Amino acid sequence: MNPAPESLALGPPINAVSSDAVIDSPSRRRPPLVPLLLALLALLDLRVELQLLFDHLTLTSLTEAVRTHLLAVMVLLFTPSLLRRYR
């Protein structure tokens, strides 16, 4: 029995590079924009509070900043984890 010619063979050629390998190559990977955008928006939300904390750091002002801007603080705390997740 003769083997099938390459034009009739099923599947990719043996030495072909899969498209997944090209897409996932480190040289073509873009930075994760969603976590960076979230961190930037969180810093913009905390801008005034951070200025006040840099002027007068007290336990009360720190507690109030965290209490009133809890989502922004949590986004900043979890940004490293988000960066690893989106890579």
C-alpha positions in Angstrom: 0.0 0.0 0.0 1.4 3.4 -0.9 1.4 6.2 1.7 -0.9 9.2 1.0 0.7 12.2 -0.7 1.3 15.3 1.4 -1.6 17.1 -0.3 -4.0 14.5 1.0 -2.5 14.0 4.4 -4.6 14.9 7.4 -3.3 17.4 10.0 -0.4 19.8 9.9 3.0 18.7 8.6 5.3 17.2 11.2 7.8 20.1 11.2 5.1 22.9 11.2 5.0 25.5 14.0 1.6 25.8 15.6 0.0 29.2 15.5 -0.3 29.0 19.4 3.5 29.0 19.7 3.7 32.1 17.5 1.0 33.9 19.4 2.4 33.0 22.9 6.0 33.9 22.0 7.5 36.3 24.5 8.7 38.8 21.9 5.1 39.4 20.7 3.4 39.5 24.1 1.7 42.8 24.9 1.7 44.2 28.4 -1.5 43.4 30.3 -3.5 46.6 29.9 -6.5 45.8 32.1 -4.5 45.5 35.4 -2.4 48.6 34.5 -5.5 50.6 33.7 -7.2 49.5 37.0 -4.1 50.5 39.0 -3.9 53.9 37.3 -7.6 54.6 38.0 -7.1 53.5 41.6 -4.2 55.9 42.0 -6.3 58.7 40.5 -9.1 57.9 42.9 -6.6 58.0 45.9 -4.7 61.1 44.6 -6.1 63.6 47.2 -5.9 61.1 50.0 -2.3 60.2 49.2 -1.4 63.9 49.2 -3.0 64.3 52.7 -1.2 61.2 53.9 2.2 62.5 52.6 1.6 65.8 54.5 0.4 64.3 57.8 0.5 60.6 58.2 -1.7 59.6 61.1 -3.5 56.3 62.0 -6.8 58.1 61.7 -6.1 59.5 58.2 -4.8 56.2 57.0 -7.9 54.4 58.4 -10.2 56.9 56.8 -8.5 56.7 53.4 -8.8 52.9 53.4 -12.4 53.0 54.7 -13.6 55.5 52.1 -11.7 54.1 49.1 -11.7 50.4 49.9 -12.1 49.3 46.2 -9.1 51.4 45.1 -6.9 50.1 47.9 -7.9 46.5 47.2 -7.1 47.0 43.5 -3.6 48.4 44.4 -3.0 45.5 46.8 -4.0 42.9 44.2 -2.3 44.5 41.2 0.8 42.2 41.3 -1.6 39.2 41.3 -3.6 40.6 38.5 -0.4 41.2 36.4 0.6 37.6 36.9 -2.9 36.4 36.0 -3.1 38.4 32.8 0.3 37.4 31.4 
